[in-house]
Amino acid sequence: MNLAKILPMAFVMIAGPQILSAIFLATSENWRRNSVAYITGAALSITAIISASYFFINGISDEGSSSDTIDIVVLVLLVLAGIHTFLKRAESQPPKWMGKLQSATPKLSFKLGFLLLGVFPTDILTSVAVGQYLANHDSLWWHCGVFVGVTLFLLAIPLLGLLAFGERAQAAMPKARDWMNNNSWVVSEIVIGLFVVLTLNDILG
């Protein structure tokens, strides 16, 4: 099933400043509203980009574009996403602006979610690649929604952890933040690599 193949790419969407911002916002002064606003902004931007990519490919496919050509475009996008992830691996410390998220407002949180998950290079490349892959393999549009839902669930884990476990989750946040900051790029590269293999198999098969 094509949907099962692309779901691991949801991790690539949230790895890096995306999940780190979610962790910071989950421990901010107005953490409930900030976290919900952040996830809402992310939902809008991811849905818009992946849907636009999906319907664009559906449109040009109807005009007779080669399936292999579209798969090659997806492959190029994946390679670019992998390169960007690799080049950013050395940024072992969260950006200084993240420290200001402790006093963030819901409005700022919404904008941050919209921009980080919408126009951040790795995310926009991943969203476009996933949308194109699903469209090119005759998946239904609602499959895009499932991918968005899984991505948002991962992004909401810090908030859900606080709601479910309270202080214990809050105490675990710094360790989770440090692990994601140091290791998420490795996991992202593995996931991207697996998707590259699947795409190559479609091209050569």
N, C-alpha and C positions, 0 to 999 in steps of 0.2 A: 504494500500500500504506500503510495507516494507521501501521504501525510505522516506516516511513521518515520519515513526517511528524513524529513525536514525538521521534525520536532527537536532533535538535539541542537539545532541551530539557534534555538531560543536561548541557550546558555551563552552563545556568542553575543547575542543582543544585550545581555545584562552585565557581561563581564567587564570590569574596569570601573570608570567613574560612575557608571549607571547604578550599579549595586552599592558602591561606596556612598553615593549621594543618598540612596534609600536608607542606608544604615545611619548616616548622620542625621537625616530628617526624622528617623524613628526615635532618636534620642534628643530632638530639639524641644524647645519650650512648648510649642503647640503641635506636638508630634502627630496626633490623630489627623487633624485637618491638613497639616503639611504633607503627610504621607499620602492621604487620599487625593489631594490636589496634584501631587507629583505623579501618581499612577494614572490619574485621569488625563493629564497632559501627555503622558507617554502613550496611552491608549489611542488618543486621537491622532497623533503623528504616525505611529506605526501602522494603524489601520489605513490611513490616507495613502501612505507610500506603497504599502504592499498591495492594496487594492488597485491603485493607479498602475502599478507594474503588471498586475494580473490582467486587467482589462486591456491594457495596451498590447500585451502579447497575444491575447485572444483576438484582438482586432487585426493585427498584422498576420496572424496565422490564417484567419479567414481569407486573407488576400493572397495566400499561397506561399508564405515564407517557409523556408526549410526548417524542419524540426532540429536537425543537426546544427544549423546556424544559430538557433536560439540557445541550444545547449552550449555552444562555444562561447556565446556572450555570457551565459551563467558561469561558465568555467573561468573566464577572464575576471569577472566580478569577485569570484571566490579567491582567486589568486591575489587580487588587489587587497581584499580584506585580510588575507593571511599575511601579506607583506606589511600592511599597516599595523597589525597586531604585533608582529615580530619587532618592528622598529620602535614601538612604544613600550616594549617589555622592560626597558631599563628604568622607566619612571617608577621607582620603588616607593616613592612617597606621594601621598595624596596631594593634589594641587592646593595651594594656599587658600584659594577661595572657598574650599570646602569647610574650613574652620568657621566661616561666617554663617554656615547653615544652621548652627545652633540657635540663632535668633532669626531664622527665615520666616517669611510670611507665606500664607497659602498662595497668594498671587505669584510670588517669586518661585515657589515650589512647582506650581503649574507650568510656568514658563520653562523652568529647568527640565522638567520631565518631557515637555514637548520638544525642546531643542536637543537634549542629550540622546533621546531615543529616535529623533526624527532626522537631524542633520549631522550627527556625529558620524565621521567617515565610515567606520566599521559597520555601524548600524544601518546607515542608508544603503551601503553596498549589500549587506546581508538581506535587508527587506526586499530590495529590488531582485536579488538573486532568487530568493524564496518565492516571490510572486511570479517571476518568470518560469521557474521550475514547475510550479503547480499548474500554471496555465498551459505550459508546453506538454504536460503529461496528462492533460484532460481531467484534472481534478476539479471539483466543484469550488465555487467561490467561498463557501462557508468553511472550507478547509483553511483558508487564510485566517478566518476568525478563530479557529482552534489554535493555530500557531500564535496569534496575538494573545489569546487567553493564557496559554502556557507561559509566554514571555512575561505577562503581567503577574501571573502567579509567582514566578521566580522573583520578580521585582518586589512583590508584596511580602516576601518571607520575613524581613525584619519587622514589619508592622504586625503580621500575624503572630510572630514569635512573642512580641511584647504583649499582645492581647491575650495570648494563651498562657504564657509563663511569667509575665511580669518582670520582677527584679532579676530572676535567674537568667532570662533572655537578655536583659540589659547588661548584665555582667559578662555575658558571652560575646556581646557585640564587638568589643575591641579585638578579640582573638579571630573572630570571623572576618572582620575588616582586614586584618593583617594577612590572613591566609589568602583571601581573595586578591589582595593587592600584589602578593608575591607569586601566586600560582595560577591565577585565572588565565593568563596569556597562554600557558602550556595547554590547559584544557581546551581553550578556544582553538589553538592550532591543531589539536588532535581532531576536534569536531569538524573544522573546516577541511582538514585533510581527508576525513572519511567521506564528506560530501563531494569533494573533488573526485575521489575514486568512483563514487556512484555516478557522477556526471560523465566521467570518462568512459565508464562502462556503457552508459546510454549512447554515447557517440560512436564507440567502437563496436557495440553489440549488433 
